[in-house]
């Protein structure tokens, strides 16, 4: 039912996230980020040290920024 994908599904996801908010640590699971694409939102999915390591790997293995869509590790600096 495609019409539910734009209304009911996002509303249900928001309701679950809001209900679980009192137990949140402030982190995030990248697989459950939904439409979050802002670098500051994506960055919450990893501890800071891990995020730095992933950003360095991204610089080495994707210098041309080919993988720039979806939940992408933000570039350093």
PyMOL Python script that loads the backbone (N, CA, C, O; Angstrom):
from pymol import cmd

cmd.read_pdbstr("""\
ATOM      1  N   UNK A   1       0.835  -1.164   0.000  1.00  0.00           N
ATOM      2  CA  UNK A   1       0.000   0.000   0.000  1.00  0.00           C
ATOM      3  C   UNK A   1       0.897   1.250   0.000  1.00  0.00           C
ATOM      4  O   UNK A   1       1.229   1.782   1.060  1.00  0.00           O
ATOM      5  N   UNK A   2       1.275   1.703  -1.175  1.00  0.00           N
ATOM      6  CA  UNK A   2       2.199   2.839  -1.282  1.00  0.00           C
ATOM      7  C   UNK A   2       1.744   4.101  -0.562  1.00  0.00           C
ATOM      8  O   UNK A   2       2.577   4.865  -0.073  1.00  0.00           O
ATOM      9  N   UNK A   3       0.443   4.330  -0.491  1.00  0.00           N
ATOM     10  CA  UNK A   3      -0.024   5.552   0.162  1.00  0.00           C
ATOM     11  C   UNK A   3       0.326   5.574   1.652  1.00  0.00           C
ATOM     12  O   UNK A   3       0.434   6.652   2.236  1.00  0.00           O
ATOM     13  N   UNK A   4       0.500   4.434   2.262  1.00  0.00           N
ATOM     14  CA  UNK A   4       0.874   4.372   3.673  1.00  0.00           C
ATOM     15  C   UNK A   4       2.348   4.704   3.902  1.00  0.00           C
ATOM     16  O   UNK A   4       2.733   5.095   5.004  1.00  0.00           O
ATOM     17  N   UNK A   5       3.159   4.552   2.879  1.00  0.00           N
ATOM     18  CA  UNK A   5       4.600   4.790   3.018  1.00  0.00           C
ATOM     19  C   UNK A   5       4.909   6.255   3.296  1.00  0.00           C
ATOM     20  O   UNK A   5       5.950   6.560   3.879  1.00  0.00           O
ATOM     21  N   UNK A   6       4.048   7.149   2.901  1.00  0.00           N
ATOM     22  CA  UNK A   6       4.293   8.575   3.115  1.00  0.00           C
ATOM     23  C   UNK A   6       3.611   9.132   4.361  1.00  0.00           C
ATOM     24  O   UNK A   6       3.928  10.238   4.797  1.00  0.00           O
ATOM     25  N   UNK A   7       2.682   8.378   4.934  1.00  0.00           N
ATOM     26  CA  UNK A   7       1.929   8.919   6.065  1.00  0.00           C
ATOM     27  C   UNK A   7       1.989   8.011   7.292  1.00  0.00           C
ATOM     28  O   UNK A   7       2.580   8.369   8.311  1.00  0.00           O
ATOM     29  N   UNK A   8       1.381   6.852   7.187  1.00  0.00           N
ATOM     30  CA  UNK A   8       1.237   5.977   8.354  1.00  0.00           C
ATOM     31  C   UNK A   8       2.570   5.420   8.840  1.00  0.00           C
ATOM     32  O   UNK A   8       2.812   5.376  10.046  1.00  0.00           O
ATOM     33  N   UNK A   9       3.424   5.002   7.941  1.00  0.00           N
ATOM     34  CA  UNK A   9       4.700   4.403   8.353  1.00  0.00           C
ATOM     35  C   UNK A   9       5.589   5.423   9.066  1.00  0.00           C
ATOM     36  O   UNK A   9       6.069   5.129  10.161  1.00  0.00           O
ATOM     37  N   UNK A  10       5.834   6.615   8.493  1.00  0.00           N
ATOM     38  CA  UNK A  10       6.646   7.598   9.226  1.00  0.00           C
ATOM     39  C   UNK A  10       6.034   7.984  10.574  1.00  0.00           C
ATOM     40  O   UNK A  10       6.762   8.192  11.544  1.00  0.00           O
ATOM     41  N   UNK A  11       4.719   8.081  10.643  1.00  0.00           N
ATOM     42  CA  UNK A  11       4.066   8.428  11.900  1.00  0.00           C
ATOM     43  C   UNK A  11       4.265   7.324  12.942  1.00  0.00           C
ATOM     44  O   UNK A  11       4.495   7.617  14.115  1.00  0.00           O
ATOM     45  N   UNK A  12       4.179   6.083  12.529  1.00  0.00           N
ATOM     46  CA  UNK A  12       4.391   4.967  13.449  1.00  0.00           C
ATOM     47  C   UNK A  12       5.832   4.932  13.946  1.00  0.00           C
ATOM     48  O   UNK A  12       6.078   4.688  15.127  1.00  0.00           O
ATOM     49  N   UNK A  13       6.773   5.173  13.056  1.00  0.00           N
ATOM     50  CA  UNK A  13       8.185   5.190  13.446  1.00  0.00           C
ATOM     51  C   UNK A  13       8.439   6.314  14.447  1.00  0.00           C
ATOM     52  O   UNK A  13       9.098   6.099  15.464  1.00  0.00           O
ATOM     53  N   UNK A  14       7.923   7.506  14.169  1.00  0.00           N
ATOM     54  CA  UNK A  14       8.082   8.632  15.101  1.00  0.00           C
ATOM     55  C   UNK A  14       7.492   8.302  16.470  1.00  0.00           C
ATOM     56  O   UNK A  14       8.073   8.647  17.499  1.00  0.00           O
ATOM     57  N   UNK A  15       6.340   7.634  16.481  1.00  0.00           N
ATOM     58  CA  UNK A  15       5.691   7.285  17.745  1.00  0.00           C
ATOM     59  C   UNK A  15       6.557   6.326  18.562  1.00  0.00           C
ATOM     60  O   UNK A  15       6.658   6.473  19.780  1.00  0.00           O
ATOM     61  N   UNK A  16       7.173   5.358  17.912  1.00  0.00           N
ATOM     62  CA  UNK A  16       8.047   4.412  18.613  1.00  0.00           C
ATOM     63  C   UNK A  16       9.269   5.134  19.163  1.00  0.00           C
ATOM     64  O   UNK A  16       9.654   4.913  20.312  1.00  0.00           O
ATOM     65  N   UNK A  17       9.882   5.994  18.355  1.00  0.00           N
ATOM     66  CA  UNK A  17      11.067   6.736  18.797  1.00  0.00           C
ATOM     67  C   UNK A  17      10.723   7.637  19.975  1.00  0.00           C
ATOM     68  O   UNK A  17      11.482   7.706  20.942  1.00  0.00           O
ATOM     69  N   UNK A  18       9.604   8.319  19.906  1.00  0.00           N
ATOM     70  CA  UNK A  18       9.188   9.191  21.004  1.00  0.00           C
ATOM     71  C   UNK A  18       8.897   8.390  22.275  1.00  0.00           C
ATOM     72  O   UNK A  18       9.218   8.838  23.376  1.00  0.00           O
ATOM     73  N   UNK A  19       8.293   7.211  22.130  1.00  0.00           N
ATOM     74  CA  UNK A  19       7.979   6.386  23.293  1.00  0.00           C
ATOM     75  C   UNK A  19       9.251   5.861  23.958  1.00  0.00           C
ATOM     76  O   UNK A  19       9.284   5.697  25.178  1.00  0.00           O
ATOM     77  N   UNK A  20      10.288   5.600  23.182  1.00  0.00           N
ATOM     78  CA  UNK A  20      11.547   5.071  23.718  1.00  0.00           C
ATOM     79  C   UNK A  20      12.502   6.176  24.173  1.00  0.00           C
ATOM     80  O   UNK A  20      13.536   5.880  24.772  1.00  0.00           O
ATOM     81  N   UNK A  21      12.182   7.427  23.904  1.00  0.00           N
ATOM     82  CA  UNK A  21      13.072   8.552  24.207  1.00  0.00           C
ATOM     83  C   UNK A  21      13.557   8.612  25.653  1.00  0.00           C
ATOM     84  O   UNK A  21      14.717   8.962  25.871  1.00  0.00           O
ATOM     85  N   UNK A  22      12.734   8.289  26.653  1.00  0.00           N
ATOM     86  CA  UNK A  22      13.238   8.363  28.031  1.00  0.00           C
ATOM     87  C   UNK A  22      14.435   7.445  28.304  1.00  0.00           C
ATOM     88  O   UNK A  22      15.182   7.675  29.254  1.00  0.00           O
ATOM     89  N   UNK A  23      14.620   6.425  27.493  1.00  0.00           N
ATOM     90  CA  UNK A  23      15.720   5.482  27.703  1.00  0.00           C
ATOM     91  C   UNK A  23      16.859   5.693  26.715  1.00  0.00           C
ATOM     92  O   UNK A  23      17.794   4.894  26.663  1.00  0.00           O
ATOM     93  N   UNK A  24      16.785   6.746  25.945  1.00  0.00           N
ATOM     94  CA  UNK A  24      17.807   7.019  24.927  1.00  0.00           C
ATOM     95  C   UNK A  24      19.128   7.423  25.560  1.00  0.00           C
ATOM     96  O   UNK A  24      19.153   8.113  26.579  1.00  0.00           O
ATOM     97  N   UNK A  25      20.214   6.994  24.955  1.00  0.00           N
ATOM     98  CA  UNK A  25      21.554   7.401  25.392  1.00  0.00           C
ATOM     99  C   UNK A  25      22.051   8.574  24.563  1.00  0.00           C
ATOM    100  O   UNK A  25      23.134   9.100  24.818  1.00  0.00           O
ATOM    101  N   UNK A  26      21.265   8.989  23.567  1.00  0.00           N
ATOM    102  CA  UNK A  26      21.672  10.066  22.686  1.00  0.00           C
ATOM    103  C   UNK A  26      22.321   9.552  21.408  1.00  0.00           C
ATOM    104  O   UNK A  26      22.521  10.310  20.459  1.00  0.00           O
ATOM    105  N   UNK A  27      22.647   8.269  21.386  1.00  0.00           N
ATOM    106  CA  UNK A  27      23.239   7.667  20.195  1.00  0.00           C
ATOM    107  C   UNK A  27      22.160   7.270  19.205  1.00  0.00           C
ATOM    108  O   UNK A  27      20.983   7.575  19.396  1.00  0.00           O
ATOM    109  N   UNK A  28      22.564   6.602  18.165  1.00  0.00           N
ATOM    110  CA  UNK A  28      21.615   6.168  17.149  1.00  0.00           C
ATOM    111  C   UNK A  28      22.126   4.903  16.477  1.00  0.00           C
ATOM    112  O   UNK A  28      23.332   4.665  16.428  1.00  0.00           O
ATOM    113  N   UNK A  29      21.238   4.119  15.975  1.00  0.00           N
ATOM    114  CA  UNK A  29      21.585   2.961  15.163  1.00  0.00           C
ATOM    115  C   UNK A  29      21.430   3.386  13.711  1.00  0.00           C
ATOM    116  O   UNK A  29      20.343   3.794  13.300  1.00  0.00           O
ATOM    117  N   UNK A  30      22.489   3.297  12.937  1.00  0.00           N
ATOM    118  CA  UNK A  30      22.445   3.783  11.558  1.00  0.00           C
ATOM    119  C   UNK A  30      21.353   3.098  10.748  1.00  0.00           C
ATOM    120  O   UNK A  30      20.775   3.719   9.856  1.00  0.00           O
ATOM    121  N   UNK A  31      21.057   1.840  11.036  1.00  0.00           N
ATOM    122  CA  UNK A  31      20.014   1.129  10.300  1.00  0.00           C
ATOM    123  C   UNK A  31      18.622   1.651  10.605  1.00  0.00           C
ATOM    124  O   UNK A  31      17.675   1.357   9.876  1.00  0.00           O
ATOM    125  N   UNK A  32      18.487   2.427  11.680  1.00  0.00           N
ATOM    126  CA  UNK A  32      17.190   2.961  12.055  1.00  0.00           C
ATOM    127  C   UNK A  32      17.149   4.476  11.914  1.00  0.00           C
ATOM    128  O   UNK A  32      16.318   5.128  12.547  1.00  0.00           O
ATOM    129  N   UNK A  33      18.017   5.041  11.107  1.00  0.00           N
ATOM    130  CA  UNK A  33      18.061   6.489  10.938  1.00  0.00           C
ATOM    131  C   UNK A  33      16.969   7.000  10.019  1.00  0.00           C
ATOM    132  O   UNK A  33      16.722   8.204   9.968  1.00  0.00           O
ATOM    133  N   UNK A  34      16.316   6.115   9.297  1.00  0.00           N
ATOM    134  CA  UNK A  34      15.240   6.549   8.423  1.00  0.00           C
ATOM    135  C   UNK A  34      15.706   7.588   7.433  1.00  0.00           C
ATOM    136  O   UNK A  34      16.646   7.346   6.675  1.00  0.00           O
ATOM    137  N   UNK A  35      15.060   8.750   7.427  1.00  0.00           N
ATOM    138  CA  UNK A  35      15.388   9.801   6.472  1.00  0.00           C
ATOM    139  C   UNK A  35      16.482  10.733   6.946  1.00  0.00           C
ATOM    140  O   UNK A  35      16.765  11.732   6.284  1.00  0.00           O
ATOM    141  N   UNK A  36      17.109  10.433   8.082  1.00  0.00           N
ATOM    142  CA  UNK A  36      18.152  11.319   8.598  1.00  0.00           C
ATOM    143  C   UNK A  36      19.353  11.300   7.665  1.00  0.00           C
ATOM    144  O   UNK A  36      19.972  10.256   7.458  1.00  0.00           O
ATOM    145  N   UNK A  37      19.671  12.430   7.119  1.00  0.00           N
ATOM    146  CA  UNK A  37      20.798  12.513   6.197  1.00  0.00           C
ATOM    147  C   UNK A  37      21.785  13.602   6.579  1.00  0.00           C
ATOM    148  O   UNK A  37      22.864  13.678   5.991  1.00  0.00           O
ATOM    149  N   UNK A  38      21.455  14.433   7.531  1.00  0.00           N
ATOM    150  CA  UNK A  38      22.360  15.499   7.933  1.00  0.00           C
ATOM    151  C   UNK A  38      23.576  14.893   8.627  1.00  0.00           C
ATOM    152  O   UNK A  38      23.424  13.961   9.417  1.00  0.00           O
ATOM    153  N   UNK A  39      24.770  15.395   8.354  1.00  0.00           N
ATOM    154  CA  UNK A  39      25.980  14.823   8.952  1.00  0.00           C
ATOM    155  C   UNK A  39      25.920  14.721  10.476  1.00  0.00           C
ATOM    156  O   UNK A  39      26.395  13.737  11.043  1.00  0.00           O
ATOM    157  N   UNK A  40      25.345  15.717  11.143  1.00  0.00           N
ATOM    158  CA  UNK A  40      25.285  15.655  12.606  1.00  0.00           C
ATOM    159  C   UNK A  40      24.356  14.549  13.088  1.00  0.00           C
ATOM    160  O   UNK A  40      24.563  14.004  14.172  1.00  0.00           O
ATOM    161  N   UNK A  41      23.334  14.207  12.303  1.00  0.00           N
ATOM    162  CA  UNK A  41      22.452  13.106  12.666  1.00  0.00           C
ATOM    163  C   UNK A  41      23.161  11.771  12.454  1.00  0.00           C
ATOM    164  O   UNK A  41      23.092  10.884  13.304  1.00  0.00           O
ATOM    165  N   UNK A  42      23.830  11.634  11.338  1.00  0.00           N
ATOM    166  CA  UNK A  42      24.525  10.392  11.011  1.00  0.00           C
ATOM    167  C   UNK A  42      25.686  10.166  11.971  1.00  0.00           C
ATOM    168  O   UNK A  42      25.959   9.026  12.345  1.00  0.00           O
ATOM    169  N   UNK A  43      26.364  11.216  12.370  1.00  0.00           N
ATOM    170  CA  UNK A  43      27.515  11.101  13.262  1.00  0.00           C
ATOM    171  C   UNK A  43      27.162  10.469  14.603  1.00  0.00           C
ATOM    172  O   UNK A  43      28.027   9.877  15.247  1.00  0.00           O
ATOM    173  N   UNK A  44      25.922  10.581  15.030  1.00  0.00           N
ATOM    174  CA  UNK A  44      25.506  10.027  16.322  1.00  0.00           C
ATOM    175  C   UNK A  44      25.510   8.507  16.341  1.00  0.00           C
ATOM    176  O   UNK A  44      25.383   7.904  17.406  1.00  0.00           O
ATOM    177  N   UNK A  45      25.654   7.877  15.179  1.00  0.00           N
ATOM    178  CA  UNK A  45      25.590   6.422  15.104  1.00  0.00           C
ATOM    179  C   UNK A  45      26.869   5.742  15.582  1.00  0.00           C
ATOM    180  O   UNK A  45      26.872   4.529  15.788  1.00  0.00           O
ATOM    181  N   UNK A  46      27.953   6.493  15.763  1.00  0.00           N
ATOM    182  CA  UNK A  46      29.220   5.898  16.172  1.00  0.00           C
ATOM    183  C   UNK A  46      29.852   6.687  17.313  1.00  0.00           C
ATOM    184  O   UNK A  46      29.636   7.894  17.432  1.00  0.00           O
ATOM    185  N   UNK A  47      30.633   6.006  18.152  1.00  0.00           N
ATOM    186  CA  UNK A  47      31.433   6.757  19.134  1.00  0.00           C
ATOM    187  C   UNK A  47      32.417   7.655  18.376  1.00  0.00           C
ATOM    188  O   UNK A  47      32.779   7.351  17.239  1.00  0.00           O
ATOM    189  N   UNK A  48      32.847   8.743  18.990  1.00  0.00           N
ATOM    190  CA  UNK A  48      33.679   9.733  18.298  1.00  0.00           C
ATOM    191  C   UNK A  48      34.960   9.136  17.712  1.00  0.00           C
ATOM    192  O   UNK A  48      35.329   9.460  16.583  1.00  0.00           O
ATOM    193  N   UNK A  49      35.636   8.275  18.461  1.00  0.00           N
ATOM    194  CA  UNK A  49      36.871   7.661  17.965  1.00  0.00           C
ATOM    195  C   UNK A  49      36.609   6.815  16.723  1.00  0.00           C
ATOM    196  O   UNK A  49      37.381   6.861  15.765  1.00  0.00           O
ATOM    197  N   UNK A  50      35.536   6.051  16.735  1.00  0.00           N
ATOM    198  CA  UNK A  50      35.167   5.221  15.584  1.00  0.00           C
ATOM    199  C   UNK A  50      34.819   6.096  14.394  1.00  0.00           C
ATOM    200  O   UNK A  50      35.212   5.800  13.265  1.00  0.00           O
ATOM    201  N   UNK A  51      34.086   7.168  14.639  1.00  0.00           N
ATOM    202  CA  UNK A  51      33.712   8.083  13.559  1.00  0.00           C
ATOM    203  C   UNK A  51      34.952   8.693  12.904  1.00  0.00           C
ATOM    204  O   UNK A  51      35.014   8.808  11.680  1.00  0.00           O
ATOM    205  N   UNK A  52      35.933   9.082  13.711  1.00  0.00           N
ATOM    206  CA  UNK A  52      37.182   9.622  13.152  1.00  0.00           C
ATOM    207  C   UNK A  52      37.888   8.588  12.285  1.00  0.00           C
ATOM    208  O   UNK A  52      38.377   8.907  11.201  1.00  0.00           O
ATOM    209  N   UNK A  53      37.941   7.350  12.763  1.00  0.00           N
ATOM    210  CA  UNK A  53      38.579   6.280  11.993  1.00  0.00           C
ATOM    211  C   UNK A  53      37.844   6.034  10.675  1.00  0.00           C
ATOM    212  O   UNK A  53      38.476   5.861   9.632  1.00  0.00           O
ATOM    213  N   UNK A  54      36.514   6.020  10.720  1.00  0.00           N
ATOM    214  CA  UNK A  54      35.727   5.826   9.499  1.00  0.00           C
ATOM    215  C   UNK A  54      35.921   6.986   8.521  1.00  0.00           C
ATOM    216  O   UNK A  54      35.997   6.776   7.310  1.00  0.00           O
ATOM    217  N   UNK A  55      36.001   8.203   9.048  1.00  0.00           N
ATOM    218  CA  UNK A  55      36.214   9.367   8.183  1.00  0.00           C
ATOM    219  C   UNK A  55      37.574   9.292   7.495  1.00  0.00           C
ATOM    220  O   UNK A  55      37.698   9.642   6.321  1.00  0.00           O
ATOM    221  N   UNK A  56      38.602   8.832   8.229  1.00  0.00           N
ATOM    222  CA  UNK A  56      39.933   8.670   7.610  1.00  0.00           C
ATOM    223  C   UNK A  56      39.888   7.614   6.518  1.00  0.00           C
ATOM    224  O   UNK A  56      40.479   7.794   5.454  1.00  0.00           O
ATOM    225  N   UNK A  57      39.193   6.517   6.774  1.00  0.00           N
ATOM    226  CA  UNK A  57      39.058   5.465   5.757  1.00  0.00           C
ATOM    227  C   UNK A  57      38.317   5.990   4.531  1.00  0.00           C
ATOM    228  O   UNK A  57      38.654   5.656   3.395  1.00  0.00           O
ATOM    229  N   UNK A  58      37.325   6.799   4.774  1.00  0.00           N
ATOM    230  CA  UNK A  58      36.573   7.383   3.657  1.00  0.00           C
ATOM    231  C   UNK A  58      37.488   8.245   2.796  1.00  0.00           C
ATOM    232  O   UNK A  58      37.408   8.193   1.569  1.00  0.00           O
ATOM    233  N   UNK A  59      38.352   9.034   3.419  1.00  0.00           N
ATOM    234  CA  UNK A  59      39.289   9.875   2.664  1.00  0.00           C
ATOM    235  C   UNK A  59      40.214   9.025   1.799  1.00  0.00           C
ATOM    236  O   UNK A  59      40.525   9.393   0.667  1.00  0.00           O
ATOM    237  N   UNK A  60      40.652   7.880   2.338  1.00  0.00           N
ATOM    238  CA  UNK A  60      41.578   7.002   1.605  1.00  0.00           C
ATOM    239  C   UNK A  60      40.869   6.277   0.468  1.00  0.00           C
ATOM    240  O   UNK A  60      41.355   6.257  -0.663  1.00  0.00           O
ATOM    241  N   UNK A  61      39.713   5.679   0.772  1.00  0.00           N
ATOM    242  CA  UNK A  61      39.056   4.807  -0.199  1.00  0.00           C
ATOM    243  C   UNK A  61      37.984   5.479  -1.052  1.00  0.00           C
ATOM    244  O   UNK A  61      37.521   4.882  -2.024  1.00  0.00           O
ATOM    245  N   UNK A  62      37.582   6.692  -0.720  1.00  0.00           N
ATOM    246  CA  UNK A  62      36.596   7.403  -1.531  1.00  0.00           C
ATOM    247  C   UNK A  62      36.966   8.881  -1.678  1.00  0.00           C
ATOM    248  O   UNK A  62      36.167   9.756  -1.346  1.00  0.00           O
ATOM    249  N   UNK A  63      38.180   9.162  -2.176  1.00  0.00           N
ATOM    250  CA  UNK A  63      38.596  10.563  -2.302  1.00  0.00           C
ATOM    251  C   UNK A  63      37.755  11.351  -3.303  1.00  0.00           C
ATOM    252  O   UNK A  63      37.664  12.575  -3.207  1.00  0.00           O
ATOM    253  N   UNK A  64      37.144  10.664  -4.254  1.00  0.00           N
ATOM    254  CA  UNK A  64      36.318  11.338  -5.261  1.00  0.00           C
ATOM    255  C   UNK A  64      34.877  11.545  -4.784  1.00  0.00           C
ATOM    256  O   UNK A  64      34.051  12.097  -5.512  1.00  0.00           O
ATOM    257  N   UNK A  65      34.580  11.098  -3.554  1.00  0.00           N
ATOM    258  CA  UNK A  65      33.245  11.272  -2.981  1.00  0.00           C
ATOM    259  C   UNK A  65      32.158  10.599  -3.830  1.00  0.00           C
ATOM    260  O   UNK A  65      31.085  11.163  -4.049  1.00  0.00           O
ATOM    261  N   UNK A  66      32.458   9.387  -4.302  1.00  0.00           N
ATOM    262  CA  UNK A  66      31.480   8.650  -5.102  1.00  0.00           C
ATOM    263  C   UNK A  66      30.324   8.133  -4.254  1.00  0.00           C
ATOM    264  O   UNK A  66      29.183   8.072  -4.713  1.00  0.00           O
ATOM    265  N   UNK A  67      30.632   7.758  -3.003  1.00  0.00           N
ATOM    266  CA  UNK A  67      29.600   7.257  -2.101  1.00  0.00           C
ATOM    267  C   UNK A  67      29.111   8.411  -1.240  1.00  0.00           C
ATOM    268  O   UNK A  67      29.503   8.537  -0.080  1.00  0.00           O
ATOM    269  N   UNK A  68      28.265   9.241  -1.803  1.00  0.00           N
ATOM    270  CA  UNK A  68      27.825  10.450  -1.107  1.00  0.00           C
ATOM    271  C   UNK A  68      26.320  10.489  -0.864  1.00  0.00           C
ATOM    272  O   UNK A  68      25.785  11.521  -0.461  1.00  0.00           O
ATOM    273  N   UNK A  69      25.641   9.384  -1.104  1.00  0.00           N
ATOM    274  CA  UNK A  69      24.194   9.340  -0.922  1.00  0.00           C
ATOM    275  C   UNK A  69      23.834   8.423   0.229  1.00  0.00           C
ATOM    276  O   UNK A  69      24.541   7.450   0.491  1.00  0.00           O
ATOM    277  N   UNK A  70      22.756   8.716   0.911  1.00  0.00           N
ATOM    278  CA  UNK A  70      22.311   7.875   2.009  1.00  0.00           C
ATOM    279  C   UNK A  70      23.021   8.229   3.303  1.00  0.00           C
ATOM    280  O   UNK A  70      23.338   9.392   3.551  1.00  0.00           O
ATOM    281  N   UNK A  71      23.264   7.227   4.118  1.00  0.00           N
ATOM    282  CA  UNK A  71      23.884   7.423   5.433  1.00  0.00           C
ATOM    283  C   UNK A  71      25.397   7.386   5.281  1.00  0.00           C
ATOM    284  O   UNK A  71      26.021   6.348   5.505  1.00  0.00           O
ATOM    285  N   UNK A  72      25.979   8.493   4.908  1.00  0.00           N
ATOM    286  CA  UNK A  72      27.401   8.582   4.610  1.00  0.00           C
ATOM    287  C   UNK A  72      28.163   9.156   5.797  1.00  0.00           C
ATOM    288  O   UNK A  72      27.735  10.122   6.428  1.00  0.00           O
ATOM    289  N   UNK A  73      29.311   8.532   6.087  1.00  0.00           N
ATOM    290  CA  UNK A  73      30.181   9.062   7.144  1.00  0.00           C
ATOM    291  C   UNK A  73      30.614  10.458   6.724  1.00  0.00           C
ATOM    292  O   UNK A  73      31.159  10.627   5.633  1.00  0.00           O
ATOM    293  N   UNK A  74      30.385  11.454   7.559  1.00  0.00           N
ATOM    294  CA  UNK A  74      30.769  12.827   7.200  1.00  0.00           C
ATOM    295  C   UNK A  74      32.280  12.961   7.028  1.00  0.00           C
ATOM    296  O   UNK A  74      33.052  12.303   7.726  1.00  0.00           O
ATOM    297  N   UNK A  75      32.691  13.807   6.106  1.00  0.00           N
ATOM    298  CA  UNK A  75      34.114  14.073   5.882  1.00  0.00           C
ATOM    299  C   UNK A  75      34.667  14.850   7.065  1.00  0.00           C
ATOM    300  O   UNK A  75      33.947  15.596   7.728  1.00  0.00           O
ATOM    301  N   UNK A  76      35.947  14.666   7.319  1.00  0.00           N
ATOM    302  CA  UNK A  76      36.596  15.397   8.403  1.00  0.00           C
ATOM    303  C   UNK A  76      36.819  16.841   7.977  1.00  0.00           C
ATOM    304  O   UNK A  76      36.952  17.163   6.797  1.00  0.00           O
ATOM    305  N   UNK A  77      36.854  17.714   9.023  1.00  0.00           N
ATOM    306  CA  UNK A  77      37.181  19.127   8.780  1.00  0.00           C
ATOM    307  C   UNK A  77      36.156  19.815   8.056  1.00  0.00           C
ATOM    308  O   UNK A  77      36.289  21.007   7.779  1.00  0.00           O
TER     309      UNK A  77
END
""", "prot")
cmd.dss("prot")
cmd.show_as("cartoon", "prot")
cmd.util.cbc("prot")
cmd.orient("prot")
